[in-house]
Amino acid sequence: MIHPTAFVDPAAELDAGVEVGPYSVIGAGVRIGAGTRVGSHVVLDGPMSIGRDNQIFPYAALGAISQDKTAKPDDPTSVVIGDGNVIREFVTIQRGTMKEFDTKRGETRVGDRNWIMNYCHIAHDCTVGSDTIFANNASLAGHVEIGDWAILGGYTLVYQYCRIGAHAFTAFSAGVAGDIPPYVMVQGNPAEPRAINKEGLRRRKFEAADVEAIEEAYKLIYRSGKVMAEIKTELEPMAQANAHVQRMLDFIRAGKRPLAR
């Protein structure tokens, strides 16, 4: 299952069912679960944990020290990748930093069943949920958070510390410099809200009443012209009546950066 030209450090831990292609390099402190396939010319650095049934395509480089000037090779930081992810050619995912060691244990985290296309970059201390899609060349700066089912169009760039909520959508070449609430679709550089991700919600079989409630909340946030304090107050009864609106309100309340508006 391991090609004779591959190098696997004796301190790496690979399940017996892991496949490793030609000329790949797997360093000390890397753990890989059953069913994961590592293509040719892949470089995996530890400390890093990779779960089950992932596909890692040629020339991906995962687990390297971050491109943050404060990072040191012996920092107790890591990358944690879940199960069932597809990680295509030339993807880079880098270790966390000590800047968030108290809250994130210095981890860059990627969940389950994500589809990450060619040349995407996930920087230090990012948290990516599950079932996301990153189109070619989408890139995250440090400390970014991406919710479940979010879709990033090709060449999307996300500024540090920004959050993109669950089921949100960014059009190609979007420049995200503010938080994007769940269900919202943005376009442009800087990215601006255009509508809710209605097509995505339809594909995920959201009830019509829920889509309507999300759309009403969107109009209040982005079309009413009211200040954020008023918007939060008016969202409260809407959130009590609908769990999806509650998710939007919780996202706004937790924000440290302004919304993309």
Buried (B, 14 or more C-beta within 10 A) or exposed (E): EBEEEBEBBEEBBBEEBBBBBEBBBBBEBBBBBEBBBBBBBBBBBBBBBBBBBBBBBBBBBBBBBBEBEEBEEEBEBBBBBBBBBBBBBBBBBBBBBBBBBEEBEBBBBBBBBBBBBBBBBBBBBBBBBBBBBBBBBBBBBBBBBBBBBBBBBBBBBBBBBBBBBBBBBBBBBBBBBBBBBBBBBBBBBEBBBBBBBBEBBEEEEBEEEBBEBBBBBBEBBBEEEEEEEEBBEBBEEBBEEBEBBBBBBEBBEEBEEEBBE
